[in-house]
Amino acid sequence: MSSLDTLARLEATIAERRAADPDSSYVAKLNARGLRKIAQKLGEEATETVIAALTEDHKALVGEAADLIFHLMVLLGAKDVPLADVLAELDRREGVSGIAEKAARPKD
């Protein structure tokens, strides 16, 4: 099974659980608490991922990276942004230097 299959299943599970009882589903509980809480959790997981990377502990980094991806997908679902849109953007950027891509962004 491919990693994209894993992400597609996770996206479907998150979508299904958003409507569940918050007492029985972590995803539903996060969504019930609102976008601010979901974003806060994503930030916490990002920080924990950085810490795990700096400790050079492979197992901890893998676990925190999984938590980060999960919470990112919860946030995307809450904002009705399909993972396919994010993947399409990554495809669009493929083969483009990160420096060139950033320079091509509109200036504020």
Number of C-alpha atoms within 10 A of each C-alpha: 5 7 8 10 10 11 15 15 12 16 19 12 12 24 18 12 18 20 14 16 13 16 8 10 15 15 24 21 19 21 22 15 11 13 15 12 15 22 16 12 19 21 15 15 21 19 14 19 21 14 15 19 17 10 11 10 11 11 11 16 19 14 13 21 19 14 19 21 16 19 24 20 21 27 24 18 18 19 10 10 13 14 16 10 11 12 12 11 11 11 11 10 12 11 9 11 10 11 8 9 12 11 10 9 8 6 6 3
